[in-house]
Amino acid sequence: MCHRWDSRMEQVKRMRAWVLSAEHILDGSWASRKEEVTNQQVGQRFDVWYQELQALARTGTLSQDEQQYLDHFLKVLTNLRPGLMRCYDIAGFPRTNNDMEGYICAIKTRYRRISGRKNWNAYLLRYGSRVAYYEWWAREGEGKKKLDSKLRLVDRDRWRQLRRDTCRCRSRAAQAPSLSPPTSRLSRRPRDALGASRSDVTIAPTVFSR
């Protein structure tokens, strides 16, 4: 029993090494200078490593589980390869979407803390443009103070008009049948189905919009 468990652990370690190797190539930690991390350089290193994995998959020396997982890993890398090497030549462009995911999670967390509800679909329909805007200000160093100073400059008549527009948007959102197009329509006529879904959504203006 212990021997079989040790064998499984060794397999897991080897498979984990594949993922860590991919991360090492993509994060650019192999470079001695930041200027060396370019789309071309990362792509070349990635392709060499990918070919080594392909050769390993053809050796026939892997266990059944390792072979299955490596084939799947190679398939995923093949599908993702065209878009993986696009960020290195653009200054300030993030390599992952971790920050965006954290931003969305923060909005959800704030809403759940306020309302006690888990599902936030209705919340987004009513206040989506505003909660995202507020969260952006809240994440800035002096964001809340800057937001307060800007809000003091808002014209009262404009604020009343904005409130009326928001109420109309809420009413339309509540009457919208669904944000998700039927699967059958999406599979047969994707452009028409997605266009119909977008027409159901009305975005209210922000207090600073012109």
KOLNU-908787 format. One record per residue: residue number from 1; residue in three letters; x negated, y negated, z of N, C-alpha, C in turn. Coordinates in Angstrom, 2 decimals. Example, Ala and Ser with C-alpha at 12.3 -4.5 7.8 and 13.67 -1.06 7.14 Angstrom:
(rec 1,'ALA',(-13.19,5.69,7.80),(-12.30,4.50,7.80),(-13.20,3.30,7.80));
(rec 2,'SER',(-12.85,2.25,7.08),(-13.67,1.06,7.14),(-12.90,-0.03,7.87));
***
This chain:
(rec 1,'MET',(-0.83,1.20,0.00),(0.00,0.00,0.00),(-0.87,-1.26,0.00));
(rec 2,'CYS',(-1.88,-1.28,0.87),(-2.76,-2.44,0.95),(-3.55,-2.61,-0.34));
(rec 3,'HIS',(-3.98,-1.49,-0.94),(-4.74,-1.56,-2.17),(-3.89,-2.16,-3.29));
(rec 4,'ARG',(-2.63,-1.75,-3.37),(-1.74,-2.28,-4.40),(-1.50,-3.77,-4.19));
(rec 5,'TRP',(-1.36,-4.17,-2.93),(-1.17,-5.59,-2.63),(-2.40,-6.41,-3.01));
(rec 6,'ASP',(-3.59,-5.87,-2.71),(-4.83,-6.57,-3.08),(-4.93,-6.73,-4.59));
(rec 7,'SER',(-4.51,-5.70,-5.31),(-4.56,-5.76,-6.76),(-3.63,-6.84,-7.30));
(rec 8,'ARG',(-2.44,-6.94,-6.72),(-1.49,-7.95,-7.14),(-2.02,-9.36,-6.85));
(rec 9,'MET',(-2.66,-9.51,-5.70),(-3.21,-10.81,-5.34),(-4.31,-11.23,-6.31));
(rec 10,'GLU',(-5.12,-10.29,-6.74),(-6.16,-10.61,-7.70),(-5.57,-11.05,-9.03));
(rec 11,'GLN',(-4.47,-10.41,-9.43),(-3.79,-10.83,-10.65),(-3.26,-12.25,-10.53));
(rec 12,'VAL',(-2.66,-12.55,-9.39),(-2.13,-13.89,-9.17),(-3.25,-14.92,-9.21));
(rec 13,'LYS',(-4.39,-14.62,-8.63),(-5.52,-15.54,-8.63),(-6.02,-15.80,-10.04));
(rec 14,'ARG',(-6.07,-14.74,-10.85),(-6.54,-14.91,-12.23),(-5.56,-15.77,-13.02));
(rec 15,'MET',(-4.27,-15.52,-12.84),(-3.27,-16.31,-13.57),(-3.26,-17.76,-13.09));
(rec 16,'ARG',(-3.47,-17.96,-11.80),(-3.55,-19.31,-11.27),(-4.74,-20.06,-11.87));
(rec 17,'ALA',(-5.82,-19.34,-12.11),(-7.01,-19.95,-12.70),(-6.72,-20.49,-14.10));
(rec 18,'TRP',(-5.82,-19.83,-14.84),(-5.46,-20.35,-16.16),(-4.83,-21.73,-16.04));
(rec 19,'VAL',(-3.92,-21.88,-15.10),(-3.22,-23.15,-14.92),(-4.20,-24.23,-14.44));
(rec 20,'LEU',(-5.07,-23.88,-13.52),(-6.03,-24.86,-13.01),(-7.01,-25.28,-14.10));
(rec 21,'SER',(-7.35,-24.37,-14.99),(-8.24,-24.72,-16.10),(-7.58,-25.73,-17.03));
(rec 22,'ALA',(-6.30,-25.52,-17.29),(-5.57,-26.48,-18.12),(-5.52,-27.85,-17.45));
(rec 23,'GLU',(-5.26,-27.87,-16.15),(-5.21,-29.13,-15.42),(-6.57,-29.82,-15.44));
(rec 24,'HIS',(-7.64,-29.06,-15.30),(-8.99,-29.63,-15.29),(-9.29,-30.31,-16.63));
(rec 25,'ILE',(-8.86,-29.70,-17.72),(-9.09,-30.29,-19.03),(-8.26,-31.55,-19.22));
(rec 26,'LEU',(-7.01,-31.48,-18.84),(-6.09,-32.59,-19.10),(-6.30,-33.79,-18.19));
(rec 27,'ASP',(-6.81,-33.55,-16.96),(-6.99,-34.70,-16.05),(-8.28,-35.47,-16.30));
(rec 28,'GLY',(-9.14,-34.94,-17.17),(-10.36,-35.65,-17.54),(-11.44,-35.67,-16.49));
(rec 29,'SER',(-11.33,-34.82,-15.47),(-12.33,-34.82,-14.40),(-13.68,-34.26,-14.85));
(rec 30,'TRP',(-13.72,-33.65,-16.01),(-14.97,-33.10,-16.55),(-15.89,-34.19,-17.10));
(rec 31,'ALA',(-15.35,-35.37,-17.35),(-16.12,-36.44,-17.99),(-16.94,-37.19,-16.96));
(rec 32,'SER',(-18.14,-37.58,-17.34),(-19.00,-38.38,-16.47),(-18.65,-39.85,-16.54));
(rec 33,'ARG',(-18.05,-40.26,-17.66),(-17.62,-41.66,-17.83),(-16.17,-41.67,-18.31));
(rec 34,'LYS',(-15.45,-42.71,-17.91),(-14.05,-42.82,-18.28),(-13.88,-42.96,-19.79));
(rec 35,'GLU',(-14.87,-43.58,-20.45),(-14.78,-43.80,-21.89),(-14.81,-42.49,-22.67));
(rec 36,'GLU',(-15.29,-41.42,-22.06),(-15.37,-40.13,-22.74),(-14.02,-39.44,-22.85));
(rec 37,'VAL',(-13.08,-39.86,-22.04),(-11.76,-39.21,-22.02),(-10.89,-39.87,-23.10));
(rec 38,'THR',(-10.89,-39.28,-24.27),(-10.10,-39.76,-25.40),(-9.19,-38.64,-25.89));
(rec 39,'ASN',(-8.24,-39.00,-26.73),(-7.35,-37.99,-27.31),(-8.14,-36.90,-28.03));
(rec 40,'GLN',(-9.15,-37.34,-28.79),(-9.93,-36.40,-29.58),(-10.75,-35.46,-28.69));
(rec 41,'GLN',(-11.43,-36.02,-27.69),(-12.28,-35.20,-26.83),(-11.46,-34.21,-26.01));
(rec 42,'VAL',(-10.37,-34.68,-25.43),(-9.52,-33.79,-24.65),(-8.93,-32.71,-25.55));
(rec 43,'GLY',(-8.49,-33.10,-26.74),(-7.93,-32.13,-27.67),(-8.92,-31.06,-28.07));
(rec 44,'GLN',(-10.16,-31.44,-28.32),(-11.18,-30.46,-28.69),(-11.44,-29.47,-27.56));
(rec 45,'ARG',(-11.58,-29.97,-26.35),(-11.80,-29.07,-25.21),(-10.59,-28.15,-25.00));
(rec 46,'PHE',(-9.43,-28.72,-25.14),(-8.22,-27.93,-24.95),(-8.12,-26.82,-25.99));
(rec 47,'ASP',(-8.42,-27.13,-27.25),(-8.31,-26.14,-28.32),(-9.32,-25.00,-28.14));
(rec 48,'VAL',(-10.53,-25.33,-27.71),(-11.54,-24.29,-27.46),(-11.07,-23.35,-26.34));
(rec 49,'TRP',(-10.58,-23.94,-25.27),(-10.08,-23.13,-24.14),(-8.87,-22.30,-24.56));
(rec 50,'TYR',(-7.99,-22.89,-25.36),(-6.80,-22.19,-25.83),(-7.19,-20.97,-26.67));
(rec 51,'GLN',(-8.19,-21.12,-27.53),(-8.65,-19.99,-28.34),(-9.24,-18.89,-27.47));
(rec 52,'GLU',(-9.90,-19.26,-26.38),(-10.43,-18.25,-25.46),(-9.29,-17.46,-24.81));
(rec 53,'LEU',(-8.20,-18.14,-24.45),(-7.05,-17.43,-23.90),(-6.41,-16.52,-24.94));
(rec 54,'GLN',(-6.34,-16.98,-26.17),(-5.80,-16.12,-27.23),(-6.64,-14.86,-27.40));
(rec 55,'ALA',(-7.96,-15.02,-27.36),(-8.84,-13.85,-27.48),(-8.63,-12.91,-26.31));
(rec 56,'LEU',(-8.45,-13.47,-25.10),(-8.20,-12.64,-23.93),(-6.90,-11.85,-24.07));
(rec 57,'ALA',(-5.90,-12.49,-24.65),(-4.60,-11.82,-24.82),(-4.68,-10.66,-25.81));
(rec 58,'ARG',(-5.68,-10.70,-26.71),(-5.81,-9.65,-27.71),(-6.71,-8.50,-27.28));
(rec 59,'THR',(-7.36,-8.63,-26.13),(-8.30,-7.59,-25.70),(-7.62,-6.31,-25.26));
(rec 60,'GLY',(-6.39,-6.42,-24.76),(-5.70,-5.23,-24.26),(-6.16,-4.76,-22.90));
(rec 61,'THR',(-6.92,-5.59,-22.21),(-7.45,-5.21,-20.90),(-6.60,-5.72,-19.74));
(rec 62,'LEU',(-5.59,-6.51,-20.03),(-4.76,-7.08,-18.97),(-3.69,-6.10,-18.54));
(rec 63,'SER',(-3.22,-6.29,-17.32),(-2.09,-5.50,-16.85),(-0.83,-5.92,-17.58));
(rec 64,'GLN',(0.24,-5.17,-17.42),(1.49,-5.49,-18.11),(2.02,-6.85,-17.69));
(rec 65,'ASP',(1.97,-7.14,-16.40),(2.46,-8.43,-15.92),(1.58,-9.57,-16.43));
(rec 66,'GLU',(0.27,-9.40,-16.36),(-0.63,-10.45,-16.83),(-0.44,-10.72,-18.32));
(rec 67,'GLN',(-0.27,-9.66,-19.09),(-0.07,-9.81,-20.52),(1.21,-10.57,-20.82));
(rec 68,'GLN',(2.27,-10.24,-20.09),(3.55,-10.90,-20.29),(3.47,-12.38,-19.94));
(rec 69,'TYR',(2.84,-12.68,-18.80),(2.76,-14.07,-18.36),(1.82,-14.88,-19.23));
(rec 70,'LEU',(0.73,-14.25,-19.70),(-0.20,-14.97,-20.57),(0.44,-15.26,-21.92));
(rec 71,'ASP',(1.19,-14.33,-22.46),(1.89,-14.57,-23.73),(2.86,-15.74,-23.59));
(rec 72,'HIS',(3.55,-15.76,-22.46),(4.50,-16.87,-22.23),(3.75,-18.18,-22.06));
(rec 73,'PHE',(2.65,-18.16,-21.33),(1.84,-19.36,-21.11),(1.33,-19.91,-22.44));
(rec 74,'LEU',(0.86,-19.04,-23.31),(0.36,-19.46,-24.61),(1.48,-20.05,-25.47));
(rec 75,'LYS',(2.66,-19.46,-25.37),(3.79,-19.98,-26.13),(4.16,-21.39,-25.67));
(rec 76,'VAL',(4.17,-21.60,-24.36),(4.49,-22.92,-23.81),(3.44,-23.94,-24.25));
(rec 77,'LEU',(2.16,-23.56,-24.17),(1.10,-24.48,-24.57),(1.18,-24.82,-26.05));
(rec 78,'THR',(1.56,-23.85,-26.87),(1.71,-24.10,-28.31),(2.79,-25.14,-28.57));
(rec 79,'ASN',(3.90,-25.02,-27.85),(5.01,-25.97,-28.03),(4.66,-27.36,-27.51));
(rec 80,'LEU',(3.88,-27.43,-26.43),(3.57,-28.72,-25.82),(2.35,-29.40,-26.42));
(rec 81,'ARG',(1.52,-28.65,-27.11),(0.25,-29.17,-27.61),(0.36,-30.48,-28.40));
(rec 82,'PRO',(1.33,-30.65,-29.30),(1.37,-31.91,-30.07),(1.53,-33.16,-29.22));
(rec 83,'GLY',(2.17,-33.06,-28.07),(2.40,-34.25,-27.27),(1.49,-34.40,-26.07));
(rec 84,'LEU',(0.64,-33.43,-25.83),(-0.20,-33.47,-24.63),(-1.38,-34.43,-24.76));
(rec 85,'MET',(-1.80,-34.73,-25.97),(-3.03,-35.50,-26.17),(-2.75,-36.91,-26.68));
(rec 86,'ARG',(-1.65,-37.50,-26.29),(-1.26,-38.81,-26.82),(-1.54,-39.97,-25.88));
(rec 87,'CYS',(-1.87,-39.69,-24.64),(-1.89,-40.75,-23.63),(-3.27,-41.33,-23.35));
(rec 88,'TYR',(-4.33,-40.67,-23.79),(-5.66,-41.05,-23.33),(-6.22,-42.29,-24.03));
(rec 89,'ASP',(-5.74,-42.57,-25.23),(-6.24,-43.74,-25.95),(-5.42,-44.99,-25.71));
(rec 90,'ILE',(-4.40,-44.89,-24.87),(-3.55,-46.05,-24.58),(-3.79,-46.47,-23.13));
(rec 91,'ALA',(-4.33,-47.64,-22.95),(-4.66,-48.12,-21.60),(-3.40,-48.28,-20.76));
(rec 92,'GLY',(-3.45,-47.73,-19.55),(-2.32,-47.86,-18.63),(-1.19,-46.89,-18.86));
(rec 93,'PHE',(-1.29,-46.06,-19.89),(-0.22,-45.10,-20.17),(-0.36,-43.90,-19.25));
(rec 94,'PRO',(0.67,-43.55,-18.46),(0.53,-42.46,-17.48),(0.41,-41.09,-18.16));
(rec 95,'ARG',(-0.39,-40.23,-17.58),(-0.60,-38.89,-18.12),(0.57,-37.97,-17.80));
(rec 96,'THR',(1.26,-38.23,-16.70),(2.41,-37.44,-16.30),(3.59,-38.37,-16.03));
(rec 97,'ASN',(4.75,-37.78,-15.82),(5.93,-38.57,-15.47),(6.24,-38.47,-13.97));
(rec 98,'ASN',(5.22,-38.17,-13.17),(5.43,-38.01,-11.73),(5.96,-39.28,-11.09));
(rec 99,'ASP',(5.45,-40.44,-11.51),(5.92,-41.70,-10.94),(7.39,-41.93,-11.26));
(rec 100,'MET',(7.79,-41.62,-12.48),(9.19,-41.80,-12.86),(10.10,-40.85,-12.06));
(rec 101,'GLU',(9.64,-39.60,-11.89),(10.43,-38.65,-11.11),(10.56,-39.12,-9.66));
(rec 102,'GLY',(9.47,-39.67,-9.11),(9.53,-40.19,-7.75),(10.46,-41.37,-7.64));
(rec 103,'TYR',(10.50,-42.19,-8.69),(11.39,-43.36,-8.74),(12.85,-42.91,-8.71));
(rec 104,'ILE',(13.18,-41.91,-9.54),(14.55,-41.39,-9.57),(14.91,-40.76,-8.23));
(rec 105,'CYS',(13.99,-40.03,-7.65),(14.24,-39.40,-6.35),(14.50,-40.45,-5.28));
(rec 106,'ALA',(13.78,-41.57,-5.33),(13.98,-42.63,-4.34),(15.38,-43.23,-4.46));
(rec 107,'ILE',(15.87,-43.39,-5.68),(17.22,-43.92,-5.88),(18.26,-42.96,-5.30));
(rec 108,'LYS',(18.07,-41.67,-5.58),(18.99,-40.66,-5.05),(18.97,-40.67,-3.52));
(rec 109,'THR',(17.77,-40.70,-2.96),(17.64,-40.67,-1.50),(18.32,-41.86,-0.86));
(rec 110,'ARG',(18.15,-43.04,-1.45),(18.77,-44.25,-0.90),(20.29,-44.12,-0.92));
(rec 111,'TYR',(20.82,-43.62,-2.03),(22.28,-43.48,-2.13),(22.81,-42.46,-1.12));
(rec 112,'ARG',(22.13,-41.34,-0.98),(22.59,-40.31,-0.04),(22.52,-40.80,1.40));
(rec 113,'ARG',(21.53,-41.63,1.70),(21.43,-42.18,3.05),(22.55,-43.18,3.31));
(rec 114,'ILE',(22.93,-43.92,2.28),(23.99,-44.91,2.44),(25.36,-44.26,2.53));
(rec 115,'SER',(25.62,-43.31,1.62),(26.96,-42.77,1.47),(27.18,-41.43,2.16));
(rec 116,'GLY',(26.12,-40.66,2.37),(26.28,-39.31,2.91),(26.70,-38.30,1.86));
(rec 117,'ARG',(26.81,-38.72,0.61),(27.22,-37.83,-0.47),(25.99,-37.31,-1.23));
(rec 118,'LYS',(26.15,-36.11,-1.74),(25.05,-35.51,-2.48),(25.13,-35.81,-3.96));
(rec 119,'ASN',(26.35,-35.76,-4.52),(26.53,-36.01,-5.94),(26.58,-37.51,-6.20));
(rec 120,'TRP',(25.75,-37.99,-7.11),(25.65,-39.42,-7.33),(26.10,-39.85,-8.72));
(rec 121,'ASN',(26.85,-39.00,-9.43),(27.28,-39.35,-10.78),(28.16,-40.58,-10.81));
(rec 122,'ALA',(29.18,-40.61,-9.93),(30.08,-41.76,-9.89),(29.32,-43.03,-9.50));
(rec 123,'TYR',(28.36,-42.90,-8.61),(27.54,-44.04,-8.17),(26.77,-44.63,-9.35));
(rec 124,'LEU',(26.19,-43.76,-10.18),(25.44,-44.25,-11.33),(26.35,-44.92,-12.35));
(rec 125,'LEU',(27.54,-44.36,-12.54),(28.47,-44.96,-13.50),(28.86,-46.38,-13.09));
(rec 126,'ARG',(29.00,-46.59,-11.80),(29.45,-47.91,-11.33),(28.30,-48.90,-11.17));
(rec 127,'TYR',(27.18,-48.42,-10.64),(26.12,-49.37,-10.26),(24.75,-49.02,-10.85));
(rec 128,'GLY',(24.72,-48.14,-11.83),(23.44,-47.62,-12.32),(22.41,-48.67,-12.65));
(rec 129,'SER',(22.81,-49.69,-13.43),(21.83,-50.71,-13.84),(21.30,-51.49,-12.65));
(rec 130,'ARG',(22.13,-51.64,-11.60),(21.72,-52.44,-10.44),(20.87,-51.66,-9.46));
(rec 131,'VAL',(21.20,-50.40,-9.24),(20.40,-49.64,-8.27),(18.99,-49.43,-8.78));
(rec 132,'ALA',(18.84,-49.22,-10.09),(17.50,-49.06,-10.66),(16.73,-50.38,-10.56));
(rec 133,'TYR',(17.41,-51.48,-10.81),(16.77,-52.79,-10.74),(16.34,-53.10,-9.30));
(rec 134,'TYR',(17.24,-52.82,-8.35),(16.91,-53.09,-6.95),(15.75,-52.21,-6.49));
(rec 135,'GLU',(15.75,-50.94,-6.88),(14.68,-50.03,-6.45),(13.34,-50.50,-6.97));
(rec 136,'TRP',(13.33,-51.06,-8.18),(12.08,-51.59,-8.72),(11.57,-52.73,-7.84));
(rec 137,'TRP',(12.48,-53.65,-7.44),(12.07,-54.75,-6.56),(11.61,-54.23,-5.21));
(rec 138,'ALA',(12.31,-53.22,-4.68),(11.99,-52.70,-3.35),(10.61,-52.05,-3.33));
(rec 139,'ARG',(10.16,-51.53,-4.46),(8.86,-50.87,-4.52),(7.70,-51.84,-4.66));
(rec 140,'GLU',(7.99,-53.07,-5.04),(6.93,-54.08,-5.14),(6.49,-54.52,-3.74));
(rec 141,'GLY',(5.25,-55.02,-3.64),(4.73,-55.41,-2.35),(5.58,-56.44,-1.63));
(rec 142,'GLU',(5.86,-57.54,-2.30),(6.70,-58.61,-1.76),(8.02,-58.67,-2.53));
(rec 143,'GLY',(8.45,-57.52,-3.03),(9.60,-57.48,-3.92),(10.88,-58.02,-3.31));
(rec 144,'LYS',(11.18,-57.62,-2.08),(12.44,-58.04,-1.46),(12.48,-59.55,-1.24));
(rec 145,'LYS',(11.35,-60.12,-0.83),(11.31,-61.57,-0.63),(11.47,-62.30,-1.96));
(rec 146,'LYS',(10.83,-61.80,-3.00),(10.95,-62.42,-4.32),(12.38,-62.31,-4.83));
(rec 147,'LEU',(13.00,-61.15,-4.59),(14.38,-60.96,-5.03),(15.31,-61.92,-4.31));
(rec 148,'ASP',(15.11,-62.08,-3.00),(15.95,-63.01,-2.24),(15.81,-64.43,-2.77));
(rec 149,'SER',(14.58,-64.82,-3.10),(14.37,-66.18,-3.60),(15.04,-66.38,-4.95));
(rec 150,'LYS',(15.05,-65.34,-5.79),(15.71,-65.44,-7.08),(17.23,-65.46,-6.93));
(rec 151,'LEU',(17.74,-64.68,-5.99),(19.19,-64.64,-5.79),(19.73,-65.99,-5.32));
(rec 152,'ARG',(18.92,-66.73,-4.57),(19.36,-68.04,-4.12),(19.53,-69.02,-5.26));
(rec 153,'LEU',(18.91,-68.74,-6.41),(18.98,-69.63,-7.56),(20.15,-69.30,-8.49));
(rec 154,'VAL',(20.85,-68.21,-8.19),(21.95,-67.79,-9.07),(23.13,-68.74,-8.92));
(rec 155,'ASP',(23.65,-69.18,-10.04),(24.82,-70.07,-10.03),(26.05,-69.32,-9.52));
(rec 156,'ARG',(26.86,-69.98,-8.68),(28.03,-69.31,-8.09),(29.05,-68.94,-9.16));
(rec 157,'ASP',(29.25,-69.80,-10.14),(30.21,-69.48,-11.20),(29.74,-68.26,-12.00));
(rec 158,'ARG',(28.44,-68.21,-12.23),(27.91,-67.04,-12.95),(28.08,-65.77,-12.12));
(rec 159,'TRP',(27.90,-65.88,-10.82),(28.08,-64.73,-9.95),(29.53,-64.23,-9.99));
(rec 160,'ARG',(30.49,-65.15,-9.97),(31.90,-64.75,-10.03),(32.21,-64.07,-11.36));
(rec 161,'GLN',(31.65,-64.62,-12.45),(31.87,-64.01,-13.76),(31.25,-62.61,-13.81));
(rec 162,'LEU',(30.08,-62.49,-13.22),(29.42,-61.18,-13.17),(30.25,-60.18,-12.39));
(rec 163,'ARG',(30.83,-60.60,-11.30),(31.65,-59.70,-10.49),(32.88,-59.24,-11.27));
(rec 164,'ARG',(33.47,-60.16,-12.04),(34.62,-59.76,-12.86),(34.20,-58.77,-13.94));
(rec 165,'ASP',(33.06,-59.03,-14.57),(32.57,-58.10,-15.60),(32.28,-56.72,-15.01));
(rec 166,'THR',(31.73,-56.73,-13.81),(31.42,-55.46,-13.16),(32.68,-54.67,-12.85));
(rec 167,'CYS',(33.70,-55.34,-12.40),(34.97,-54.65,-12.12),(35.55,-54.03,-13.39));
(rec 168,'ARG',(35.43,-54.74,-14.50),(35.93,-54.18,-15.76),(35.12,-52.96,-16.17));
(rec 169,'CYS',(33.80,-53.02,-15.97),(32.96,-51.88,-16.31),(33.28,-50.67,-15.44));
(rec 170,'ARG',(33.55,-50.92,-14.17),(33.92,-49.82,-13.28),(35.19,-49.15,-13.77));
(rec 171,'SER',(36.15,-49.97,-14.16),(37.42,-49.42,-14.61),(37.23,-48.57,-15.86));
(rec 172,'ARG',(36.44,-49.06,-16.79),(36.19,-48.30,-18.02),(35.43,-47.02,-17.73));
(rec 173,'ALA',(34.46,-47.09,-16.82),(33.69,-45.90,-16.48),(34.57,-44.85,-15.82));
(rec 174,'ALA',(35.49,-45.30,-14.98),(36.37,-44.36,-14.30),(37.32,-43.68,-15.27));
(rec 175,'GLN',(37.69,-44.38,-16.37),(38.60,-43.82,-17.35),(37.90,-42.98,-18.40));
(rec 176,'ALA',(36.56,-43.09,-18.48),(35.82,-42.30,-19.47),(35.97,-40.82,-19.17));
(rec 177,'PRO',(36.28,-39.99,-20.16),(36.51,-38.57,-19.90),(35.29,-37.82,-19.44));
(rec 178,'SER',(34.15,-38.07,-20.04),(32.95,-37.33,-19.66),(31.75,-37.95,-20.33));
(rec 179,'LEU',(30.59,-37.82,-19.67),(29.34,-38.25,-20.29),(28.70,-37.14,-21.10));
(rec 180,'SER',(29.14,-35.91,-20.92),(28.54,-34.77,-21.58),(29.38,-34.36,-22.77));
(rec 181,'PRO',(28.85,-34.38,-23.98),(29.63,-33.97,-25.14),(29.88,-32.48,-25.11));
(rec 182,'PRO',(31.02,-32.01,-25.65),(31.28,-30.57,-25.68),(30.17,-29.83,-26.41));
(rec 183,'THR',(29.84,-28.65,-25.92),(28.74,-27.89,-26.49),(28.98,-27.56,-27.95));
(rec 184,'SER',(30.24,-27.22,-28.28),(30.53,-26.85,-29.66),(30.30,-28.03,-30.60));
(rec 185,'ARG',(30.75,-29.22,-30.18),(30.53,-30.42,-31.00),(29.04,-30.74,-31.12));
(rec 186,'LEU',(28.31,-30.57,-30.03),(26.89,-30.89,-30.03),(26.12,-29.96,-30.96));
(rec 187,'SER',(26.52,-28.69,-30.99),(25.81,-27.72,-31.83),(26.12,-27.90,-33.31));
(rec 188,'ARG',(27.38,-28.32,-33.63),(27.78,-28.46,-35.03),(27.42,-29.83,-35.59));
(rec 189,'ARG',(27.71,-30.89,-34.83),(27.47,-32.25,-35.29),(26.79,-33.04,-34.17));
(rec 190,'PRO',(25.51,-32.82,-33.95),(24.84,-33.46,-32.80),(24.86,-34.98,-32.82));
(rec 191,'ARG',(24.68,-35.59,-34.00),(24.65,-37.06,-34.06),(26.02,-37.64,-33.70));
(rec 192,'ASP',(27.10,-37.04,-34.24),(28.43,-37.55,-33.95),(28.78,-37.37,-32.48));
(rec 193,'ALA',(28.41,-36.20,-31.91),(28.74,-35.92,-30.51),(28.02,-36.87,-29.57));
(rec 194,'LEU',(26.73,-37.10,-29.81),(25.97,-37.99,-28.95),(26.43,-39.44,-29.12));
(rec 195,'GLY',(26.81,-39.82,-30.34),(27.31,-41.17,-30.56),(28.60,-41.41,-29.83));
(rec 196,'ALA',(29.48,-40.40,-29.82),(30.75,-40.52,-29.10),(30.52,-40.64,-27.61));
(rec 197,'SER',(29.52,-39.93,-27.08),(29.22,-40.00,-25.65),(28.71,-41.37,-25.26));
(rec 198,'ARG',(27.86,-41.95,-26.11),(27.33,-43.28,-25.79),(28.42,-44.33,-25.82));
(rec 199,'SER',(29.41,-44.16,-26.70),(30.48,-45.15,-26.78),(31.38,-45.14,-25.56));
(rec 200,'ASP',(31.33,-44.05,-24.76),(32.15,-43.98,-23.55),(31.55,-44.76,-22.40));
(rec 201,'VAL',(30.29,-45.15,-22.51),(29.58,-45.78,-21.40),(29.46,-47.27,-21.64));
(rec 202,'THR',(29.85,-48.04,-20.64),(29.73,-49.50,-20.72),(28.77,-49.96,-19.64));
(rec 203,'ILE',(27.74,-50.68,-20.03),(26.73,-51.14,-19.08),(27.03,-52.59,-18.71));
(rec 204,'ALA',(27.19,-52.82,-17.41),(27.46,-54.19,-16.95),(26.20,-55.01,-16.99));
(rec 205,'PRO',(26.29,-56.33,-17.23),(25.11,-57.19,-17.25),(24.56,-57.37,-15.84));
(rec 206,'THR',(23.28,-57.69,-15.76),(22.69,-57.97,-14.46),(22.85,-59.44,-14.13));
(rec 207,'VAL',(22.58,-59.76,-12.90),(22.78,-61.14,-12.45),(21.79,-62.08,-13.10));
(rec 208,'PHE',(20.65,-61.55,-13.59),(19.63,-62.38,-14.22),(19.67,-62.30,-15.74));
(rec 209,'SER',(20.62,-61.54,-16.31),(20.67,-61.39,-17.76),(21.13,-62.68,-18.40));
(rec 210,'ARG',(20.73,-62.86,-19.66),(21.07,-64.10,-20.37),(22.01,-63.78,-21.53));
***
